[in-house]
Amino acid sequence: MNVAAFSGFLRKMALLLSIAAASQTLVYPQSSATPERFQLLNGLRVLVLTRPGDQEVLLKLRINSGAAFDLSAKAGSMALLGDLLFPDPATREYFTEEMQGRLNVTTDYDSITITMQGQAKQFEKMAEILRTALVTTQLTPENVARARDGRVKIIKDTGISPTILADRAIASRLFGDFPYGRPYTGTVESLERIERGDLMIARERFLNPNNATLVVIGGVERPRVNRALRQLLGGWRKSERVVPATFQQPAVPDARILIMNAPADQSAEVRLAVRGFARNDPDAQAASLLALVALKRWETLLPDLARNPVFVRHDAFALPGWFVLGASVDNLLAAKTLSIAQEVVKSLNTQPVTEAELEAARSQAIAALNKHIGTKDGAAEAWLDVDTYSVKTAHEQLEALSRVSASDLKRAANRLFWEVALASAVIGNSEVLKPQLERYGKIELFGELPASSNVKTDPKSAKPLTSPKPE
């Protein structure tokens, strides 16, 4: 056997060992055991995994409607509704101090997820607290004002980092008015527009049992869970109609390089993105592997990236998401970073993924998935994803990863990058960035007014009263 053949043999053996390790990890109860399923009369889907001897219990409820349903100009509405499910700080303190557990609510584009962890002997009490939040949500004027002011204060106090600003800029560039183009947490301006009536309508439309799934993992048996949930959540009123996640597709993104001025330091945030796949797309897993390959190629072509924060991600949602490359670099390196990112994206079509690249990406993806589903939270989220996105189970996803081929990656790359519009944005010192980036194509300098502008200005500040759309 020659050296090349022997090296190929070793790579294949390493892949088989990684897949075998993945299968062994799946033996861990919460990741591989099949939960018991049942459904309440009101449509609430329930998954239960009993772990005898476990003194704790985890409840994770997912409402399958998220910030994608925020009204235009009122981003953050669903996140604010999530905050108002448990408006009394004493409720959270009860979980942390009395139960030695936790209570939190997270909102993203696709869902609102409530996580409750506490002592198994207090399961009925936890279910009762959940019932109060869902059935008798306290949307009083005082609670709404307090929650809105609290979220606004957090945004103002923490400020907006260049990293967050760049992520928002590229999302807006790529999606425009489409829901994924606005921050699901909201902004100061959008939160201040949200009224109590908006939240009451959202609660009525989306916070319903036939639009939700509950996972229970821990030291409680199925009959006990069944009895408590039928008694406490059986009266949660179902909706006559679940609102589907269907929106008008976004327009083709502007091909110009967006430059936003942020001269606070010597760093720049670079972003390049294309629209991606939905979670249940057959090529979604291949796109995730392509992201790992792209990151390695980008770092190889530009070694300076190894000393800076850098990422490549394929973020998939209920509707097609995005494939995005991002890095924090010196202002003087921004143009080169963006140019090489464009080369990397092009190479995924013109230079097929090698067997070595595929095996490295696959091994990394399998390890990450195994780590995620090896916890109660990760296992619960994987089961919820099956209902939310109609995707495969975690075990099936691992098996599918082991079968992804180079031709699968080629097909996904063609779908993602062949003759599609790229969106790009750079946040940094515009005086330094503009002459660099003009060599690579047309640019748009955010906030720059045309020379012959007739925009009215404030006489005290000489600033425009409105933000004109750049040419």
ZAMARGU-4260 file (C-alpha; in steps of 0.2 Angstrom, whole numbers, plus 5000, padded with zeros to 4 digits):
<rodrens>
0) 5000/5000/5000 | 5007/5017/4995 | 5008/5032/5006 | 4993/5041/4998 | 4982/5026/5000
5) 4987/5023/5018 | 4983/5041/5022 | 4966/5039/5014 | 4964/5023/5024 | 4968/5032/5040
10) 4956/5046/5037 | 4942/5034/5034 | 4946/5025/5050 | 4946/5041/5059 | 4929/5045/5052
15) 4922/5028/5057 | 4928/5030/5074 | 4920/5047/5076 | 4903/5040/5070 | 4905/5026/5082
20) 4908/5038/5096 | 4893/5048/5091 | 4882/5032/5092 | 4889/5028/5109 | 4886/5045/5116
25) 4868/5043/5110 | 4865/5029/5123 | 4864/5043/5136 | 4846/5043/5141 | 4840/5060/5137
30) 4847/5060/5120 | 4843/5043/5113 | 4828/5036/5123 | 4811/5039/5115 | 4800/5050/5125
35) 4782/5045/5128 | 4770/5056/5118 | 4752/5061/5121 | 4741/5076/5117 | 4728/5085/5128
40) 4711/5089/5121 | 4715/5107/5118 | 4729/5101/5106 | 4744/5104/5118 | 4757/5091/5113
45) 4767/5083/5127 | 4783/5073/5127 | 4788/5064/5143 | 4805/5056/5147 | 4805/5048/5165
50) 4822/5046/5173 | 4819/5036/5189 | 4829/5042/5204 | 4832/5059/5196 | 4827/5072/5210
55) 4825/5086/5197 | 4813/5089/5183 | 4814/5100/5167 | 4799/5108/5159 | 4802/5116/5142
60) 4787/5123/5133 | 4789/5131/5115 | 4776/5142/5107 | 4779/5140/5089 | 4777/5158/5084
65) 4791/5171/5087 | 4797/5188/5082 | 4794/5184/5064 | 4776/5189/5068 | 4781/5206/5076
70) 4771/5220/5068 | 4781/5232/5056 | 4790/5245/5065 | 4786/5236/5082 | 4800/5224/5083
75) 4802/5216/5100 | 4783/5214/5103 | 4784/5195/5105 | 4800/5196/5116 | 4791/5209/5127
80) 4776/5197/5127 | 4788/5183/5133 | 4794/5195/5147 | 4776/5198/5153 | 4773/5179/5156
85) 4782/5180/5173 | 4781/5199/5177 | 4784/5197/5196 | 4803/5195/5200 | 4797/5185/5215
90) 4792/5170/5204 | 4810/5169/5197 | 4817/5170/5214 | 4806/5156/5220 | 4814/5145/5207
95) 4832/5150/5211 | 4831/5150/5230 | 4817/5138/5235 | 4819/5125/5221 | 4838/5128/5217
100) 4833/5128/5199 | 4829/5141/5186 | 4816/5150/5176 | 4819/5159/5160 | 4810/5164/5144
105) 4819/5166/5127 | 4812/5173/5111 | 4819/5171/5093 | 4812/5173/5076 | 4802/5157/5077
110) 4797/5154/5094 | 4795/5159/5113 | 4802/5145/5124 | 4799/5144/5143 | 4812/5134/5153
115) 4808/5128/5171 | 4819/5117/5181 | 4816/5113/5199 | 4813/5098/5211 | 4803/5084/5205
120) 4793/5084/5221 | 4787/5101/5216 | 4781/5096/5199 | 4763/5101/5202 | 4768/5118/5209
125) 4778/5121/5193 | 4764/5116/5182 | 4753/5128/5191 | 4765/5143/5189 | 4765/5139/5171
130) 4746/5138/5170 | 4745/5156/5178 | 4757/5163/5165 | 4748/5155/5150 | 4730/5156/5155
135) 4729/5172/5165 | 4744/5182/5157 | 4745/5198/5168 | 4745/5211/5153 | 4740/5225/5165
140) 4745/5243/5160 | 4757/5244/5174 | 4766/5227/5170 | 4767/5232/5151 | 4775/5249/5155
145) 4787/5241/5168 | 4792/5227/5156 | 4794/5239/5141 | 4804/5252/5151 | 4815/5238/5158
150) 4819/5231/5141 | 4823/5249/5134 | 4834/5252/5149 | 4844/5237/5146 | 4847/5242/5128
155) 4852/5259/5132 | 4863/5254/5146 | 4872/5241/5137 | 4873/5251/5121 | 4876/5243/5104
160) 4893/5236/5100 | 4901/5236/5083 | 4898/5218/5082 | 4879/5219/5085 | 4878/5234/5074
165) 4887/5224/5059 | 4875/5209/5062 | 4860/5220/5061 | 4866/5230/5046 | 4870/5214/5036
170) 4853/5206/5041 | 4844/5222/5035 | 4854/5223/5019 | 4850/5205/5015 | 4832/5204/5020
175) 4825/5222/5019 | 4808/5223/5027 | 4806/5204/5028 | 4805/5199/5047 | 4823/5192/5048
180) 4829/5209/5043 | 4825/5217/5060 | 4831/5212/5077 | 4820/5201/5087 | 4824/5209/5103
185) 4818/5226/5097 | 4826/5243/5097 | 4823/5258/5108 | 4812/5266/5095 | 4802/5250/5090
190) 4799/5246/5109 | 4792/5263/5112 | 4779/5261/5099 | 4772/5245/5106 | 4756/5247/5115
195) 4746/5236/5127 | 4733/5232/5114 | 4747/5225/5102 | 4752/5213/5116 | 4734/5208/5119
200) 4732/5204/5101 | 4748/5194/5100 | 4743/5184/5115 | 4726/5180/5108 | 4733/5175/5091
205) 4749/5165/5096 | 4749/5160/5114 | 4738/5144/5112 | 4740/5126/5116 | 4738/5119/5098
210) 4752/5130/5094 | 4764/5123/5107 | 4774/5108/5113 | 4779/5104/5131 | 4794/5092/5135
215) 4795/5085/5153 | 4812/5076/5158 | 4816/5070/5175 | 4810/5061/5190 | 4791/5061/5187
220) 4781/5047/5179 | 4769/5048/5164 | 4753/5045/5174 | 4758/5059/5186 | 4762/5071/5172
225) 4746/5066/5163 | 4735/5070/5178 | 4743/5086/5183 | 4743/5093/5165 | 4725/5088/5161
230) 4720/5097/5177 | 4730/5112/5176 | 4733/5115/5157 | 4717/5107/5151 | 4708/5123/5152
235) 4720/5133/5142 | 4709/5138/5127 | 4714/5132/5110 | 4714/5143/5095 | 4703/5141/5080
240) 4717/5144/5068 | 4736/5143/5069 | 4744/5157/5060 | 4756/5150/5047 | 4773/5158/5045
245) 4771/5164/5027 | 4777/5181/5021 | 4781/5190/5005 | 4799/5185/5000 | 4812/5199/5002
250) 4818/5209/4987 | 4835/5206/4979 | 4848/5214/4991 | 4858/5229/4986 | 4874/5224/4978
255) 4884/5239/4984 | 4895/5238/4999 | 4887/5246/5014 | 4899/5257/5024 | 4894/5262/5042
260) 4905/5275/5051 | 4911/5269/5068 | 4928/5278/5071 | 4929/5273/5090 | 4944/5262/5088
265) 4955/5254/5075 | 4945/5239/5071 | 4932/5236/5058 | 4918/5223/5057 | 4916/5214/5040
270) 4901/5204/5035 | 4896/5195/5019 | 4880/5185/5017 | 4868/5176/5005 | 4851/5169/5009
275) 4851/5151/5015 | 4840/5137/5018 | 4825/5133/5030 | 4828/5121/5044 | 4818/5107/5035
280) 4827/5109/5019 | 4836/5093/5013 | 4852/5103/5010 | 4852/5112/5027 | 4865/5100/5035
285) 4876/5101/5020 | 4876/5120/5021 | 4881/5119/5039 | 4896/5108/5034 | 4900/5121/5020
290) 4901/5134/5033 | 4915/5124/5042 | 4924/5122/5026 | 4922/5140/5021 | 4929/5146/5038
295) 4944/5135/5036 | 4948/5141/5019 | 4946/5159/5024 | 4958/5157/5038 | 4970/5148/5027
300) 4970/5162/5013 | 4971/5176/5026 | 4981/5170/5041 | 4979/5186/5050 | 4961/5181/5054
305) 4968/5168/5067 | 4972/5182/5078 | 4954/5190/5077 | 4936/5185/5080 | 4930/5176/5065
310) 4915/5165/5060 | 4905/5157/5046 | 4888/5151/5050 | 4872/5145/5041 | 4858/5151/5052
315) 4842/5141/5047 | 4825/5146/5053 | 4807/5141/5049 | 4809/5150/5033 | 4825/5151/5023
320) 4839/5160/5033 | 4856/5165/5029 | 4874/5160/5026 | 4885/5173/5033 | 4904/5176/5035
325) 4910/5189/5048 | 4926/5195/5056 | 4933/5209/5067 | 4949/5216/5059 | 4960/5231/5058
330) 4952/5245/5047 | 4967/5244/5035 | 4964/5225/5033 | 4945/5227/5030 | 4945/5228/5011
335) 4957/5213/5009 | 4946/5203/5022 | 4930/5206/5012 | 4939/5202/4995 | 4945/5186/5001
340) 4928/5181/5009 | 4921/5184/4991 | 4934/5172/4984 | 4930/5159/4997 | 4911/5160/4993
345) 4916/5158/4974 | 4928/5144/4978 | 4914/5133/4986 | 4907/5132/4968 | 4923/5132/4958
350) 4934/5121/4969 | 4924/5105/4975 | 4926/5101/4994 | 4940/5088/4996 | 4938/5072/5006
355) 4949/5078/5019 | 4939/5095/5021 | 4923/5085/5021 | 4929/5073/5035 | 4936/5087/5046
360) 4919/5097/5044 | 4909/5081/5047 | 4919/5076/5063 | 4917/5094/5070 | 4898/5094/5067
365) 4895/5077/5074 | 4905/5082/5090 | 4895/5098/5092 | 4878/5089/5090 | 4883/5076/5102
370) 4888/5089/5115 | 4872/5098/5113 | 4860/5083/5114 | 4870/5076/5129 | 4861/5088/5141
375) 4843/5089/5147 | 4841/5106/5138 | 4849/5100/5122 | 4839/5084/5121 | 4823/5094/5125
380) 4827/5107/5111 | 4830/5093/5099 | 4813/5085/5102 | 4805/5102/5101 | 4813/5105/5084
385) 4805/5090/5077 | 4788/5098/5080 | 4793/5116/5076 | 4802/5113/5060 | 4797/5095/5055
390) 4815/5090/5055 | 4823/5073/5059 | 4827/5067/5076 | 4844/5070/5083 | 4849/5052/5081
395) 4843/5053/5063 | 4853/5069/5060 | 4869/5060/5066 | 4866/5046/5054 | 4862/5058/5040
400) 4878/5068/5044 | 4888/5052/5042 | 4881/5050/5024 | 4884/5067/5018 | 4895/5066/5002
405) 4905/5079/4993 | 4892/5079/4979 | 4879/5084/4992 | 4890/5099/4997 | 4892/5103/4978
410) 4873/5103/4976 | 4871/5114/4991 | 4884/5126/4986 | 4876/5128/4969 | 4860/5132/4977
415) 4867/5145/4989 | 4880/5154/4978 | 4877/5151/4960 | 4872/5168/4952 | 4865/5175/4968
420) 4866/5193/4975 | 4879/5195/4989 | 4875/5207/5003 | 4891/5215/5011 | 4893/5228/5025
425) 4908/5235/5034 | 4907/5245/5050 | 4922/5255/5054 | 4931/5272/5051 | 4923/5277/5034
430) 4937/5289/5030 | 4949/5274/5030 | 4937/5261/5023 | 4930/5271/5008 | 4945/5273/4997
435) 4950/5254/5000 | 4933/5247/4996 | 4929/5258/4981 | 4942/5247/4972 | 4931/5232/4974
440) 4915/5239/4967 | 4901/5252/4971 | 4899/5258/4989 | 4885/5265/4999 | 4890/5277/5014
445) 4877/5276/5027 | 4870/5293/5031 | 4879/5302/5017 | 4868/5316/5009 | 4869/5319/4990
450) 4878/5336/4986 | 4862/5344/4979 | 4851/5338/4994 | 4836/5349/4998 | 4833/5340/5014
455) 4827/5352/5028 | 4838/5353/5043 | 4837/5357/5061 | 4844/5375/5063 | 4852/5371/5080
460) 4861/5355/5075 | 4861/5357/5056 | 4856/5338/5056 | 4843/5332/5044 | 4826/5331/5051
465) 4823/5314/5042 | 4835/5301/5036 | 4836/5302/5017 | 4838/5285/5008 | 4855/5285/5000
470) 4856/5285/4981
</rodrens>
